[in-house]
Amino acid sequence: MTTAPRPARAVTRTAALIGGLLCAVAACGTESNSVSAQSGSTWQEPASYTYTLRSTEGERTLLGTFRITVRDGAVVEAVGLDDSGRRVVEDVPDAVPTIGELLDELEQARRDDADQTEAEYAADGSPVRISLDWEENAIDDEALYAISDYREFG
């Protein structure tokens, strides 16, 4: 298991988000309890939580599956759960985002008039999927972040 300590960040990453992978996975054998939205959720990012992130699509630095721990608003531990995730954690640990940073990227893409900006939220308002495509006809400018196993802690 590879882990990486993380300092607080001052700059929001510029990764992108796209797809419907989590939607398909979450729908298997369960009733959907999520809501799609074009505008932001009222969910407020807590100071401390854990979540699993699966990043796919496009040619991004952040590809793979990760188990992430956030404390006091900063990623303090990132564990790569597959080969791609382990490489990212080892080579570029600062690339692993908080959920708040993912939402910041979504809002930035909306301000920049990206061709596609979508988010899906759980019943509690937390995001479960964020997708972006800056240019519909461009190749590899899209990505998908699927968020699961979200848990707050004190």
Buried (B, 14 or more C-beta within 10 A) or exposed (E): EBBBEBEEBEEBBEBBBBBBBBBEEBEEEEEEEBEEEEEBBEBEBBEBBBBBBBBBBBEBEBBBBBBBBBBEBBBBBBBBBEEBBBBBBEEEBBBBBBBBBBBBBBBBBBEEEBBBBBBBBBEEEBBBBBBBBBEEEEEEBBBBBBBBEBEBEE
